[in-house]
């Protein structure tokens, strides 16, 4: 039996791992962990629940990153031993195991490599994601609901905590819009590449003739504002409306006027929240989303000013960033990165890792 030679692949793994270490800086992470441990041990930490959650979340993230970095080095060392064993014993089963382990380590290294690219000003923050149906009637509102489920499934698979803040149901199928929060480290940096117009092509289930239908939905991702960050919005710039929460078809799911709609008068931004049980809680959640959107506007204005000063104004994401084709063939393709798969069902079930990784690499190389 021929010897198994994976020396080139392992050499590449070690080179990539070394470049990851230079950016990740494990020593600095260890210092941060010790500081966060001291903060987490403060007896009055939970007097401020939001600060406590932020500290414990950052601590968990930093510890997880250090652990993963150490595990990768150990697994690469163990893989070399496994290959030697397979070749010395001439065991095809161990050779197969070694190949599988190489693929597994490569996936982890790829994930760590992508994380090193998330070094933008707001990348480390949580995210507020809004999905809106576009042209296409019932197909578009149904598509918007499919996208909502897709992102929630992605978050669930990656253990990212989510809270759906508001859902506006369509009169027919699906939703007009929905907003949800992902309060996890680097959620914004990761999900921001999903911003843009999404396009669905399929045989319409709402068309009696069964014709092919094209529909659109827009995805907006903004960084979650931090509690320590002051974005002062004067009271006279906000109009507050209260109403009863409702479910599909207008069925009442709340007997009090606890849902809150905030309108920012200068910008025209409207934010609703009906997830919480009390009006006060919904107002606080809606205000946080409004602040996040205003923060994103400020960020875009600053970026535009920088590009203007540099004399290099580039086109941004474009009108369509991804197509989901279910008829006459099966394909999901990102039009920026050209990354594509032939399994739309898996993508709609939250299998977005490949698209997001490709998007993050594309953003870095394109300077967008």
C-alpha positions as CSV (number, residue, x, y, z in Angstrom):
1,X,0.0,0.0,0.0
2,X,1.3,3.4,-1.0
3,X,2.4,5.7,1.8
4,X,0.2,8.7,2.7
5,X,2.0,12.0,2.0
6,X,0.2,15.1,3.3
7,X,3.4,17.0,4.0
8,X,2.6,19.8,1.6
9,X,-0.9,20.3,3.0
10,X,0.4,20.3,6.6
11,X,3.1,22.8,5.7
12,X,0.4,25.1,4.2
13,X,-1.7,24.6,7.4
14,X,1.2,25.6,9.6
15,X,2.0,28.7,7.5
16,X,-1.6,29.9,7.6
17,X,-1.8,29.2,11.3
18,X,1.4,31.3,11.9
19,X,-0.2,34.2,10.0
20,X,-3.3,33.8,12.1
21,X,-1.3,34.0,15.4
22,X,0.4,37.2,14.3
23,X,-3.0,38.9,13.9
24,X,-4.8,37.1,16.8
25,X,-2.0,37.8,19.3
26,X,-2.7,35.1,21.9
27,X,-0.6,36.9,24.5
28,X,-2.8,40.0,24.3
29,X,-5.9,37.8,24.5
30,X,-4.6,36.2,27.7
31,X,-4.1,39.7,29.2
32,X,-7.6,40.7,28.2
33,X,-9.0,37.4,29.7
34,X,-7.4,38.1,33.1
35,X,-8.8,41.7,33.1
36,X,-12.3,40.4,32.2
37,X,-12.1,37.7,34.9
38,X,-11.4,40.4,37.5
39,X,-14.4,42.3,36.3
40,X,-16.6,39.2,36.2
41,X,-15.6,38.5,39.8
42,X,-16.8,41.9,41.1
43,X,-19.6,41.4,43.7
44,X,-21.8,44.2,42.3
45,X,-21.3,43.2,38.6
46,X,-24.9,42.1,38.1
47,X,-26.3,45.4,39.5
48,X,-25.9,46.5,35.9
49,X,-27.2,43.5,33.9
50,X,-26.3,45.0,30.5
51,X,-22.7,45.6,31.6
52,X,-22.5,42.1,33.2
53,X,-23.7,40.5,30.0
54,X,-21.2,42.4,27.9
55,X,-18.3,41.4,30.2
56,X,-19.3,37.7,30.4
57,X,-19.9,37.6,26.7
58,X,-16.5,39.1,25.9
59,X,-14.8,36.8,28.4
60,X,-16.4,33.7,26.8
61,X,-15.5,34.9,23.3
62,X,-11.8,35.5,24.2
63,X,-11.5,32.2,26.1
64,X,-13.1,30.3,23.2
65,X,-10.7,31.9,20.7
66,X,-7.6,31.1,22.8
67,X,-8.7,27.5,23.3
68,X,-9.4,27.1,19.6
69,X,-5.9,28.5,18.7
70,X,-4.2,26.0,21.1
71,X,-6.3,23.1,19.9
72,X,-5.4,23.7,16.3
73,X,-1.6,23.5,17.0
74,X,-2.1,20.4,19.0
75,X,-4.3,18.8,16.3
76,X,-1.7,19.5,13.6
77,X,1.0,17.9,15.7
78,X,-1.2,14.9,16.4
79,X,-2.1,14.6,12.7
80,X,1.6,14.2,11.8
81,X,1.9,11.4,14.4
82,X,-1.3,9.8,13.0
83,X,0.2,9.8,9.4
84,X,3.4,8.2,10.6
85,X,1.4,5.5,12.4
86,X,-0.7,4.9,9.3
87,X,2.4,4.5,7.1
88,X,4.4,2.4,9.5
89,X,1.5,0.0,10.0
90,X,0.2,0.1,6.4
91,X,-3.3,0.6,7.7
92,X,-5.7,2.1,5.2
93,X,-8.3,2.8,7.9
94,X,-5.9,5.0,9.7
95,X,-4.9,6.7,6.4
96,X,-8.6,7.5,5.9
97,X,-8.9,8.8,9.4
98,X,-5.9,11.1,8.8
99,X,-7.4,12.5,5.6
100,X,-10.7,13.2,7.5
101,X,-8.8,14.9,10.3
102,X,-6.9,17.1,7.8
103,X,-10.1,18.2,6.3
104,X,-11.6,19.0,9.7
105,X,-8.5,21.0,10.8
106,X,-8.5,22.9,7.5
107,X,-12.1,23.9,8.1
108,X,-11.2,25.3,11.6
109,X,-8.2,27.1,10.2
110,X,-10.3,28.7,7.4
111,X,-12.8,29.9,10.0
112,X,-10.0,31.4,12.1
113,X,-8.4,33.0,9.1
114,X,-11.7,34.7,8.2
115,X,-12.1,36.0,11.7
116,X,-8.7,37.8,11.5
117,X,-10.2,39.8,8.6
118,X,-12.9,41.2,10.9
119,X,-10.9,44.2,12.1
120,X,-13.2,47.1,11.0
121,X,-14.3,49.8,13.4
122,X,-17.6,48.1,14.2
123,X,-16.9,44.5,13.2
124,X,-16.7,43.3,16.8
125,X,-20.2,44.4,17.7
126,X,-23.6,42.8,17.7
127,X,-25.9,43.3,14.7
128,X,-29.4,44.5,14.0
129,X,-30.8,42.8,10.8
130,X,-33.8,44.0,9.0
131,X,-35.4,42.2,6.1
132,X,-37.9,43.9,3.7
133,X,-39.9,42.4,0.9
134,X,-39.6,44.1,-2.5
135,X,-41.1,43.6,-5.9
136,X,-42.9,40.4,-6.6
137,X,-46.2,40.4,-4.6
138,X,-46.9,37.3,-2.5
139,X,-43.8,35.7,-3.8
140,X,-41.7,38.6,-2.4
141,X,-43.3,38.6,1.0
142,X,-42.9,34.8,1.1
143,X,-39.3,35.2,0.1
144,X,-38.7,37.7,2.9
145,X,-40.1,35.2,5.4
146,X,-37.8,32.5,3.9
147,X,-34.8,34.8,4.4
148,X,-35.8,35.5,8.0
149,X,-35.9,31.8,8.7
150,X,-32.6,31.3,6.9
151,X,-30.8,33.8,9.1
152,X,-32.4,32.6,12.3
153,X,-31.4,29.0,11.4
154,X,-27.8,30.2,10.7
155,X,-27.7,31.9,14.0
156,X,-29.1,28.8,15.8
157,X,-26.5,26.5,14.2
158,X,-23.7,28.8,15.2
159,X,-25.0,29.4,18.7
160,X,-25.6,33.1,18.2
161,X,-28.4,34.5,20.4
162,X,-31.1,36.2,18.5
163,X,-34.2,38.2,19.5
164,X,-36.9,39.0,16.9
165,X,-37.9,42.6,17.7
166,X,-40.7,43.3,15.2
167,X,-42.5,41.5,12.4
168,X,-44.9,43.1,10.0
169,X,-47.1,40.3,8.4
170,X,-48.4,40.6,4.9
171,X,-52.1,40.3,4.1
172,X,-51.4,37.2,2.0
173,X,-48.3,35.0,2.5
174,X,-45.1,35.8,4.4
175,X,-44.0,39.1,5.9
176,X,-43.6,42.7,4.7
177,X,-40.6,43.2,7.1
178,X,-38.9,41.9,10.2
179,X,-36.1,43.1,12.5
180,X,-34.0,40.9,14.7
181,X,-31.0,41.5,17.0
182,X,-27.9,39.3,17.2
183,X,-26.2,40.3,20.4
184,X,-22.9,38.3,20.0
185,X,-19.3,39.4,19.4
186,X,-18.4,40.0,15.7
187,X,-22.0,39.4,14.6
188,X,-22.0,42.7,12.7
189,X,-18.6,42.0,11.0
190,X,-19.9,38.5,10.0
191,X,-23.4,39.4,8.9
192,X,-22.7,42.8,7.3
193,X,-21.7,41.1,4.1
194,X,-25.3,39.9,3.8
195,X,-26.5,43.5,3.2
196,X,-28.0,44.2,-0.2
197,X,-30.8,43.0,-2.5
198,X,-31.5,39.3,-2.7
199,X,-33.3,37.8,-5.7
200,X,-35.4,34.6,-5.9
201,X,-36.4,32.8,-9.1
202,X,-38.8,29.9,-8.8
203,X,-42.1,28.4,-10.0
204,X,-44.5,30.5,-8.1
205,X,-46.8,28.6,-5.6
206,X,-49.1,31.6,-5.8
207,X,-49.6,31.6,-9.5
208,X,-52.4,29.3,-10.8
209,X,-50.6,28.9,-14.1
210,X,-47.5,27.8,-12.3
211,X,-45.3,30.3,-14.1
212,X,-41.8,31.2,-13.2
213,X,-41.6,34.2,-10.9
214,X,-38.8,36.6,-9.9
215,X,-39.1,38.3,-6.6
216,X,-36.8,40.5,-4.4
217,X,-36.1,41.3,-0.8
218,X,-33.7,43.7,0.8
219,X,-31.4,42.9,3.8
220,X,-30.0,45.7,6.0
221,X,-27.4,45.0,8.6
222,X,-26.3,47.7,11.1
223,X,-24.0,47.5,14.1
224,X,-25.7,47.3,17.5
225,X,-25.1,50.4,19.5
226,X,-23.1,49.9,22.7
227,X,-24.6,50.9,26.0
228,X,-21.5,53.1,26.8
229,X,-21.8,54.9,23.5
230,X,-23.7,58.2,23.6
231,X,-26.0,58.8,20.7
232,X,-28.1,61.6,22.0
233,X,-31.5,61.9,20.3
234,X,-33.5,64.9,21.5
235,X,-37.0,64.0,22.6
236,X,-38.6,66.6,20.2
237,X,-37.0,64.6,17.3
238,X,-38.9,61.4,18.1
239,X,-42.6,60.7,17.6
240,X,-43.9,57.8,19.7
241,X,-46.9,55.8,18.8
242,X,-48.3,52.8,20.7
243,X,-50.5,50.0,19.4
244,X,-51.4,46.4,20.1
245,X,-49.1,43.6,19.0
246,X,-50.6,41.4,16.4
247,X,-49.9,38.2,14.7
248,X,-50.6,36.7,11.2
249,X,-54.0,37.9,9.8
250,X,-54.3,40.7,12.4
251,X,-55.1,38.2,15.2
252,X,-54.5,40.0,18.5
253,X,-51.8,38.5,20.6
254,X,-51.8,41.2,23.2
255,X,-54.7,42.9,25.0
256,X,-52.8,46.1,25.9
257,X,-51.2,48.8,23.8
258,X,-47.7,47.6,24.6
259,X,-46.1,47.7,21.1
260,X,-44.2,50.8,20.3
261,X,-43.4,52.6,17.0
262,X,-40.7,55.3,17.0
263,X,-40.3,57.8,14.2
264,X,-37.1,59.8,13.9
265,X,-38.5,63.0,12.4
266,X,-35.3,64.5,10.9
267,X,-34.4,61.3,9.0
268,X,-37.8,59.7,8.6
269,X,-36.5,56.4,10.1
270,X,-39.3,54.3,11.6
271,X,-38.7,51.5,14.1
272,X,-41.2,49.2,15.8
273,X,-40.9,46.7,18.6
274,X,-43.6,44.4,19.9
275,X,-41.5,41.5,21.3
276,X,-41.4,42.6,24.9
277,X,-44.4,42.4,27.3
278,X,-44.4,46.0,28.5
279,X,-44.5,49.3,26.7
280,X,-41.4,50.5,28.5
281,X,-39.3,47.5,27.4
282,X,-40.5,47.8,23.8
283,X,-39.6,51.5,23.8
284,X,-36.1,50.8,25.1
285,X,-35.6,48.1,22.5
286,X,-36.9,50.3,19.7
287,X,-34.7,53.2,20.8
288,X,-31.7,50.9,20.7
289,X,-32.4,49.9,17.1
290,X,-33.0,53.5,16.2
291,X,-29.6,54.5,17.7
292,X,-28.0,51.6,15.8
293,X,-29.4,52.8,12.5
294,X,-28.4,56.4,13.1
295,X,-24.9,55.1,14.0
296,X,-24.8,53.3,10.6
297,X,-25.8,56.5,8.8
298,X,-23.0,58.3,10.6
299,X,-20.6,55.6,9.6
300,X,-21.6,55.7,5.9
301,X,-21.3,59.5,5.9
302,X,-17.8,59.3,7.3
303,X,-16.8,56.6,4.8
304,X,-18.2,58.7,1.9
305,X,-16.3,61.7,3.2
306,X,-13.0,59.7,3.4
307,X,-13.5,58.4,-0.2
308,X,-14.3,61.8,-1.5
309,X,-11.2,63.2,0.1
310,X,-9.2,60.4,-1.3
311,X,-10.6,61.0,-4.8
312,X,-11.7,57.4,-5.1
313,X,-15.5,57.0,-5.0
314,X,-16.2,53.3,-5.8
315,X,-19.5,51.6,-6.4
316,X,-20.8,49.8,-3.3
317,X,-22.6,46.5,-3.2
318,X,-24.8,47.0,-6.2
319,X,-28.5,46.3,-6.7
320,X,-28.3,42.6,-6.5
321,X,-25.8,40.7,-4.4
322,X,-27.2,37.2,-4.5
323,X,-29.5,35.1,-6.6
324,X,-31.5,32.0,-5.4
325,X,-32.6,30.0,-8.4
326,X,-35.0,27.1,-7.9
327,X,-36.3,26.8,-11.5
328,X,-35.4,25.8,-14.1
329,X,-32.3,24.6,-12.2
330,X,-31.0,24.7,-8.6
331,X,-28.4,27.2,-7.7
332,X,-27.5,30.0,-5.2
333,X,-24.9,32.4,-6.4
334,X,-23.3,35.4,-4.9
335,X,-22.8,38.0,-7.7
336,X,-19.9,39.7,-6.0
337,X,-17.7,36.8,-5.1
338,X,-19.0,34.2,-7.7
339,X,-19.3,31.7,-4.8
340,X,-22.1,29.3,-5.6
341,X,-23.7,26.1,-4.5
342,X,-26.3,23.8,-6.1
343,X,-28.4,23.2,-3.0
344,X,-30.8,26.1,-2.3
345,X,-32.7,24.0,0.3
346,X,-29.5,23.7,2.5
347,X,-28.9,27.4,2.1
348,X,-32.4,28.3,3.2
349,X,-31.9,26.0,6.1
350,X,-29.0,28.2,7.3
351,X,-26.0,26.8,5.5
352,X,-24.5,30.2,4.9
353,X,-20.9,29.7,6.1
354,X,-19.3,29.5,2.6
355,X,-21.1,32.6,1.4
356,X,-20.2,34.6,4.4
357,X,-16.6,33.6,4.4
358,X,-16.3,34.4,0.7
359,X,-18.0,37.7,1.3
360,X,-15.6,38.7,4.1
361,X,-12.6,37.8,1.9
362,X,-14.1,39.7,-1.0
363,X,-14.7,42.8,1.1
364,X,-11.2,42.8,2.3
365,X,-9.6,42.5,-1.1
366,X,-12.0,44.9,-2.8
367,X,-11.6,47.6,-0.1
368,X,-15.4,47.9,0.1
